[in-house]
Amino acid sequence: MVKINLNDPNIMGSQEAAKIWGKNLTYVRTSLKQSPEKWPKGSYRLFGHQLIVTTEGMEAATGEKDPRRNKESF
C-alpha cells in the first residue's frame, strides 16, 4: 500500500492553492470545469465538498511555477 503524507505542502485545498498562486478563490473549480485537460491525471480530487489539488496540477493549469519556491531562494 502506498503511503501518502497529508502534511505534504504539495497537497492543498483549492482555495489555499488559489491564494498561493494569486488567483481568484474560485479559480481551481472554474478551471477544472472549463479546461479539465490542463490538469494532469491524479493532480486533483474531490473529498465531499473539499477539492484537493497538487502543486503539479496548479503549475500545469496556470503555466506558472510554485510561487513559494521564489520566496525560499532569498
N, CA, C and O atoms as a Tinker XYZ file with bonds, in Angstrom:
   296  protein
     1  N      0.838000   -1.179000    0.000000    73     2
     2  CA     0.000000    0.000000    0.000000    64     1     3
     3  C      0.889000    1.251000    0.000000    63     2     4     5
     4  O      1.887000    1.317000    0.718000    81     3
     5  N      0.518000    2.219000   -0.799000    73     3     6
     6  CA     1.267000    3.469000   -0.909000    64     5     7
     7  C      0.899000    4.380000    0.261000    63     6     8     9
     8  O     -0.279000    4.566000    0.568000    81     7
     9  N      1.914000    4.944000    0.907000    73     7    10
    10  CA     1.678000    5.895000    1.990000    64     9    11
    11  C      1.644000    7.304000    1.410000    63    10    12    13
    12  O      2.507000    7.686000    0.619000    81    11
    13  N      0.644000    8.063000    1.813000    73    11    14
    14  CA     0.513000    9.447000    1.372000    64    13    15
    15  C      0.597000   10.340000    2.603000    63    14    16    17
    16  O     -0.155000   10.170000    3.562000    81    15
    17  N      1.510000   11.282000    2.562000    73    15    18
    18  CA     1.683000   12.222000    3.664000    64    17    19
    19  C      0.759000   13.417000    3.439000    63    18    20    21
    20  O      1.028000   14.260000    2.583000    81    19
    21  N     -0.316000   13.489000    4.196000    73    19    22
    22  CA    -1.266000   14.583000    4.037000    64    21    23
    23  C     -0.742000   15.909000    4.580000    63    22    24    25
    24  O     -1.379000   16.947000    4.402000    81    23
    25  N      0.404000   15.882000    5.233000    73    23    26
    26  CA     1.051000   17.121000    5.684000    64    25    27
    27  C      2.003000   17.674000    4.635000    63    26    28    29
    28  O      2.643000   18.702000    4.858000    81    27
    29  N      2.100000   17.013000    3.510000    73    27    30
    30  CA     2.975000   17.447000    2.418000    64    29    31
    31  C      2.492000   18.803000    1.899000    63    30    32    33
    32  O      1.316000   18.934000    1.561000    81    31
    33  N      3.357000   19.809000    1.825000    73    31    34
    34  CA     2.933000   21.127000    1.343000    64    33    35
    35  C      2.545000   21.141000   -0.137000    63    34    36    37
    36  O      2.015000   22.140000   -0.624000    81    35
    37  N      2.800000   20.049000   -0.854000    73    35    38
    38  CA     2.418000   19.963000   -2.260000    64    37    39
    39  C      0.991000   19.455000   -2.446000    63    38    40    41
    40  O      0.535000   19.285000   -3.576000    81    39
    41  N      0.285000   19.213000   -1.340000    73    39    42
    42  CA    -1.128000   18.835000   -1.356000    64    41    43
    43  C     -1.867000   19.920000   -0.594000    63    42    44    45
    44  O     -1.539000   20.201000    0.559000    81    43
    45  N     -2.865000   20.537000   -1.225000    73    43    46
    46  CA    -3.543000   21.667000   -0.583000    64    45    47
    47  C     -4.986000   21.778000   -1.052000    63    46    48    49
    48  O     -5.366000   21.212000   -2.077000    81    47
    49  N     -5.771000   22.504000   -0.298000    73    47    50
    50  CA    -7.137000   22.797000   -0.689000    64    49    51
    51  C     -7.148000   23.762000   -1.866000    63    50    52    53
    52  O     -6.184000   24.495000   -2.088000    81    51
    53  N     -8.237000   23.758000   -2.612000    73    51    54
    54  CA    -8.309000   24.589000   -3.820000    64    53    55
    55  C     -8.213000   26.078000   -3.513000    63    54    56    57
    56  O     -7.587000   26.822000   -4.268000    81    55
    57  N     -8.822000   26.525000   -2.423000    73    55    58
    58  CA    -8.764000   27.952000   -2.096000    64    57    59
    59  C     -7.372000   28.357000   -1.628000    63    58    60    61
    60  O     -6.892000   29.441000   -1.961000    81    59
    61  N     -6.727000   27.493000   -0.859000    73    59    62
    62  CA    -5.351000   27.766000   -0.433000    64    61    63
    63  C     -4.438000   27.870000   -1.655000    63    62    64    65
    64  O     -3.597000   28.766000   -1.740000    81    63
    65  N     -4.614000   26.943000   -2.597000    73    63    66
    66  CA    -3.805000   26.953000   -3.820000    64    65    67
    67  C     -4.036000   28.243000   -4.606000    63    66    68    69
    68  O     -3.087000   28.855000   -5.099000    81    67
    69  N     -5.296000   28.652000   -4.720000    73    67    70
    70  CA    -5.610000   29.883000   -5.447000    64    69    71
    71  C     -4.922000   31.087000   -4.799000    63    70    72    73
    72  O     -4.403000   31.956000   -5.500000    81    71
    73  N     -4.916000   31.139000   -3.476000    73    71    74
    74  CA    -4.244000   32.243000   -2.773000    64    73    75
    75  C     -2.744000   32.230000   -3.045000    63    74    76    77
    76  O     -2.148000   33.276000   -3.302000    81    75
    77  N     -2.138000   31.057000   -2.990000    73    75    78
    78  CA    -0.692000   30.943000   -3.211000    64    77    79
    79  C     -0.321000   31.441000   -4.598000    63    78    80    81
    80  O      0.682000   32.137000   -4.759000    81    79
    81  N     -1.121000   31.091000   -5.603000    73    79    82
    82  CA    -0.827000   31.483000   -6.992000    64    81    83
    83  C     -1.384000   32.869000   -7.320000    63    82    84    85
    84  O     -1.217000   33.344000   -8.444000    81    83
    85  N     -2.038000   33.521000   -6.369000    73    83    86
    86  CA    -2.567000   34.864000   -6.598000    64    85    87
    87  C     -3.771000   34.881000   -7.521000    63    86    88    89
    88  O     -3.959000   35.823000   -8.291000    81    87
    89  N     -4.586000   33.838000   -7.443000    73    87    90
    90  CA    -5.773000   33.725000   -8.294000    64    89    91
    91  C     -7.035000   33.953000   -7.468000    63    90    92    93
    92  O     -6.996000   33.958000   -6.237000    81    91
    93  N     -8.144000   34.139000   -8.159000    73    91    94
    94  CA    -9.456000   34.234000   -7.541000    64    93    95
    95  C     -9.731000   32.942000   -6.775000    63    94    96    97
    96  O     -9.306000   31.873000   -7.213000    81    95
    97  N    -10.429000   33.015000   -5.646000    73    95    98
    98  CA   -10.679000   31.832000   -4.823000    64    97    99
    99  C    -11.440000   30.726000   -5.557000    63    98   100   101
   100  O    -11.362000   29.563000   -5.162000    81    99
   101  N    -12.171000   31.069000   -6.611000    73    99   102
   102  CA   -12.911000   30.054000   -7.371000    64   101   103
   103  C    -12.119000   29.561000   -8.585000    63   102   104   105
   104  O    -12.635000   28.778000   -9.382000    81   103
   105  N    -10.887000   30.007000   -8.728000    73   103   106
   106  CA   -10.075000   29.682000   -9.905000    64   105   107
   107  C     -9.993000   28.182000  -10.178000    63   106   108   109
   108  O    -10.212000   27.751000  -11.310000    81   107
   109  N     -9.683000   27.386000   -9.164000    73   107   110
   110  CA    -9.459000   25.953000   -9.375000    64   109   111
   111  C    -10.730000   25.276000   -9.871000    63   110   112   113
   112  O    -10.691000   24.550000  -10.865000    81   111
   113  N    -11.840000   25.497000   -9.206000    73   111   114
   114  CA   -13.102000   24.863000   -9.627000    64   113   115
   115  C    -13.493000   25.301000  -11.040000    63   114   116   117
   116  O    -13.918000   24.482000  -11.854000    81   115
   117  N    -13.348000   26.576000  -11.320000    73   115   118
   118  CA   -13.675000   27.084000  -12.652000    64   117   119
   119  C    -12.761000   26.470000  -13.703000    63   118   120   121
   120  O    -13.225000   26.063000  -14.768000    81   119
   121  N    -11.481000   26.402000  -13.414000    73   119   122
   122  CA   -10.509000   25.829000  -14.346000    64   121   123
   123  C    -10.815000   24.361000  -14.628000    63   122   124   125
   124  O    -10.731000   23.912000  -15.771000    81   123
   125  N    -11.168000   23.621000  -13.588000    73   123   126
   126  CA   -11.482000   22.200000  -13.774000    64   125   127
   127  C    -12.741000   22.005000  -14.615000    63   126   128   129
   128  O    -12.827000   21.050000  -15.387000    81   127
   129  N    -13.713000   22.897000  -14.472000    73   127   130
   130  CA   -14.942000   22.800000  -15.267000    64   129   131
   131  C    -14.696000   23.201000  -16.717000    63   130   132   133
   132  O    -15.199000   22.553000  -17.635000    81   131
   133  N    -13.926000   24.266000  -16.928000    73   131   134
   134  CA   -13.739000   24.807000  -18.270000    64   133   135
   135  C    -12.603000   24.152000  -19.045000    63   134   136   137
   136  O    -12.685000   24.029000  -20.267000    81   135
   137  N    -11.544000   23.729000  -18.359000    73   135   138
   138  CA   -10.355000   23.184000  -19.037000    64   137   139
   139  C     -9.778000   21.986000  -18.281000    63   138   140   141
   140  O     -8.631000   22.039000  -17.836000    81   139
   141  N    -10.543000   20.921000  -18.129000    73   139   142
   142  CA   -10.036000   19.772000  -17.364000    64   141   143
   143  C     -8.798000   19.130000  -17.985000    63   142   144   145
   144  O     -8.034000   18.456000  -17.294000    81   143
   145  N     -8.598000   19.336000  -19.278000    73   143   146
   146  CA    -7.435000   18.743000  -19.955000    64   145   147
   147  C     -6.114000   19.354000  -19.490000    63   146   148   149
   148  O     -5.055000   18.762000  -19.698000    81   147
   149  N     -6.165000   20.520000  -18.869000    73   147   150
   150  CA    -4.943000   21.162000  -18.354000    64   149   151
   151  C     -4.418000   20.471000  -17.101000    63   150   152   153
   152  O     -3.247000   20.618000  -16.752000    81   151
   153  N     -5.274000   19.725000  -16.433000    73   151   154
   154  CA    -4.936000   19.108000  -15.150000    64   153   155
   155  C     -4.457000   17.678000  -15.360000    63   154   156   157
   156  O     -5.207000   16.848000  -15.874000    81   155
   157  N     -3.212000   17.372000  -14.969000    73   155   158
   158  CA    -2.705000   16.002000  -15.100000    64   157   159
   159  C     -3.538000   15.027000  -14.261000    63   158   160   161
   160  O     -4.075000   15.384000  -13.212000    81   159
   161  N     -3.626000   13.812000  -14.744000    73   159   162
   162  CA    -4.353000   12.771000  -14.025000    64   161   163
   163  C     -3.762000   12.629000  -12.618000    63   162   164   165
   164  O     -2.544000   12.560000  -12.450000    81   163
   165  N     -4.636000   12.588000  -11.620000    73   163   166
   166  CA    -4.200000   12.428000  -10.240000    64   165   167
   167  C     -3.760000   13.703000   -9.553000    63   166   168   169
   168  O     -3.265000   13.654000   -8.427000    81   167
   169  N     -3.930000   14.858000  -10.212000    73   167   170
   170  CA    -3.481000   16.117000   -9.610000    64   169   171
   171  C     -4.594000   16.839000   -8.853000    63   170   172   173
   172  O     -4.366000   17.916000   -8.300000    81   171
   173  N     -5.789000   16.260000   -8.823000    73   171   174
   174  CA    -6.890000   16.833000   -8.056000    64   173   175
   175  C     -7.848000   15.718000   -7.648000    63   174   176   177
   176  O     -7.911000   14.659000   -8.272000    81   175
   177  N     -8.591000   15.996000   -6.578000    73   175   178
   178  CA    -9.586000   15.032000   -6.133000    64   177   179
   179  C    -10.586000   15.749000   -5.241000    63   178   180   181
   180  O    -10.230000   16.638000   -4.468000    81   179
   181  N    -11.835000   15.348000   -5.362000    73   179   182
   182  CA   -12.902000   15.911000   -4.550000    64   181   183
   183  C    -13.188000   14.957000   -3.390000    63   182   184   185
   184  O    -13.488000   13.782000   -3.604000    81   183
   185  N    -13.094000   15.469000   -2.162000    73   183   186
   186  CA   -13.431000   14.716000   -0.954000    64   185   187
   187  C    -14.652000   15.398000   -0.348000    63   186   188   189
   188  O    -14.519000   16.416000    0.331000    81   187
   189  N    -15.825000   14.853000   -0.584000    73   187   190
   190  CA   -17.050000   15.520000   -0.140000    64   189   191
   191  C    -17.193000   16.824000   -0.901000    63   190   192   193
   192  O    -17.346000   16.828000   -2.123000    81   191
   193  N    -17.142000   17.931000   -0.176000    73   191   194
   194  CA   -17.211000   19.256000   -0.811000    64   193   195
   195  C    -15.837000   19.899000   -0.930000    63   194   196   197
   196  O    -15.703000   20.981000   -1.502000    81   195
   197  N    -14.812000   19.237000   -0.390000    73   195   198
   198  CA   -13.454000   19.801000   -0.384000    64   197   199
   199  C    -12.670000   19.322000   -1.598000    63   198   200   201
   200  O    -12.476000   18.121000   -1.786000    81   199
   201  N    -12.227000   20.253000   -2.409000    73   199   202
   202  CA   -11.410000   19.948000   -3.576000    64   201   203
   203  C     -9.946000   20.078000   -3.188000    63   202   204   205
   204  O     -9.511000   21.127000   -2.714000    81   203
   205  N     -9.189000   19.008000   -3.392000    73   203   206
   206  CA    -7.769000   18.964000   -3.061000    64   205   207
   207  C     -6.974000   18.938000   -4.360000    63   206   208   209
   208  O     -7.327000   18.213000   -5.290000    81   207
   209  N     -5.907000   19.722000   -4.427000    73   207   210
   210  CA    -5.067000   19.776000   -5.626000    64   209   211
   211  C     -3.598000   19.633000   -5.241000    63   210   212   213
   212  O     -3.227000   19.772000   -4.075000    81   211
   213  N     -2.778000   19.354000   -6.237000    73   211   214
   214  CA    -1.341000   19.246000   -6.013000    64   213   215
   215  C     -0.624000   20.435000   -6.649000    63   214   216   217
   216  O     -1.167000   21.132000   -7.506000    81   215
   217  N      0.591000   20.637000   -6.208000    73   215   218
   218  CA     1.430000   21.676000   -6.805000    64   217   219
   219  C      1.592000   21.410000   -8.293000    63   218   220   221
   220  O      1.516000   22.334000   -9.103000    81   219
   221  N      1.815000   20.148000   -8.658000    73   219   222
   222  CA     1.966000   19.776000  -10.069000    64   221   223
   223  C      0.745000   20.206000  -10.882000    63   222   224   225
   224  O      0.884000   20.736000  -11.984000    81   223
   225  N     -0.441000   19.976000  -10.340000    73   223   226
   226  CA    -1.665000   20.361000  -11.031000    64   225   227
   227  C     -1.785000   21.860000  -11.204000    63   226   228   229
   228  O     -2.148000   22.337000  -12.278000    81   227
   229  N     -1.482000   22.605000  -10.153000    73   227   230
   230  CA    -1.558000   24.063000  -10.240000    64   229   231
   231  C     -0.547000   24.613000  -11.236000    63   230   232   233
   232  O     -0.860000   25.533000  -11.992000    81   231
   233  N      0.658000   24.059000  -11.245000    73   231   234
   234  CA     1.667000   24.515000  -12.202000    64   233   235
   235  C      1.215000   24.235000  -13.631000    63   234   236   237
   236  O      1.423000   25.060000  -14.520000    81   235
   237  N      0.601000   23.082000  -13.855000    73   235   238
   238  CA     0.128000   22.736000  -15.199000    64   237   239
   239  C     -1.041000   23.624000  -15.617000    63   238   240   241
   240  O     -1.088000   24.096000  -16.753000    81   239
   241  N     -1.978000   23.851000  -14.709000    73   239   242
   242  CA    -3.172000   24.630000  -15.033000    64   241   243
   243  C     -2.869000   26.110000  -15.240000    63   242   244   245
   244  O     -3.450000   26.747000  -16.119000    81   243
   245  N     -1.964000   26.659000  -14.433000    73   243   246
   246  CA    -1.675000   28.096000  -14.515000    64   245   247
   247  C     -0.532000   28.416000  -15.472000    63   246   248   249
   248  O     -0.433000   29.533000  -15.982000    81   247
   249  N      0.328000   27.431000  -15.712000    73   247   250
   250  CA     1.516000   27.686000  -16.520000    64   249   251
   251  C      2.588000   28.431000  -15.741000    63   250   252   253
   252  O      3.550000   28.930000  -16.324000    81   251
   253  N      2.425000   28.509000  -14.418000    73   251   254
   254  CA     3.359000   29.225000  -13.549000    64   253   255
   255  C      3.939000   28.259000  -12.522000    63   254   256   257
   256  O      3.220000   27.417000  -11.983000    81   255
   257  N      5.230000   28.378000  -12.251000    73   255   258
   258  CA     5.869000   27.568000  -11.214000    64   257   259
   259  C      5.340000   27.990000   -9.842000    63   258   260   261
   260  O      4.769000   29.070000   -9.689000    81   259
   261  N      5.536000   27.135000   -8.865000    73   259   262
   262  CA     5.082000   27.388000   -7.499000    64   261   263
   263  C      5.708000   28.682000   -6.967000    63   262   264   265
   264  O      6.930000   28.750000   -6.830000    81   263
   265  N      4.906000   29.706000   -6.665000    73   263   266
   266  CA     5.441000   30.976000   -6.165000    64   265   267
   267  C      6.183000   30.837000   -4.841000    63   266   268   269
   268  O      7.027000   31.676000   -4.525000    81   267
   269  N      5.895000   29.809000   -4.065000    73   267   270
   270  CA     6.579000   29.610000   -2.781000    64   269   271
   271  C      8.053000   29.310000   -2.994000    63   270   272   273
   272  O      8.869000   29.601000   -2.119000    81   271
   273  N      8.408000   28.744000   -4.116000    73   271   274
   274  CA     9.812000   28.431000   -4.394000    64   273   275
   275  C     10.627000   29.698000   -4.598000    63   274   276   277
   276  O     11.803000   29.738000   -4.236000    81   275
   277  N     10.028000   30.726000   -5.168000    73   275   278
   278  CA    10.725000   32.001000   -5.366000    64   277   279
   279  C     11.065000   32.640000   -4.026000    63   278   280   281
   280  O     12.131000   33.237000   -3.875000    81   279
   281  N     10.174000   32.519000   -3.063000    73   279   282
   282  CA    10.382000   33.116000   -1.743000    64   281   283
   283  C     11.471000   32.385000   -0.973000    63   282   284   285
   284  O     12.196000   33.000000   -0.192000    81   283
   285  N     11.595000   31.070000   -1.186000    73   283   286
   286  CA    12.580000   30.270000   -0.464000    64   285   287
   287  C     14.004000   30.557000   -0.920000    63   286   288   289
   288  O     14.945000   30.321000   -0.163000    81   287
   289  N     14.184000   31.055000   -2.129000    73   287   290
   290  CA    15.524000   31.247000   -2.672000    64   289   291
   291  C     16.222000   32.499000   -2.137000    63   290   292   293
   292  O     17.408000   32.696000   -2.402000    81   291
   293  N     15.508000   33.351000   -1.386000    73   291   294
   294  CA    16.117000   34.578000   -0.853000    64   293   295
   295  C     16.714000   34.351000    0.498000    63   294   296
   296  O     17.267000   35.276000    1.091000    81   295
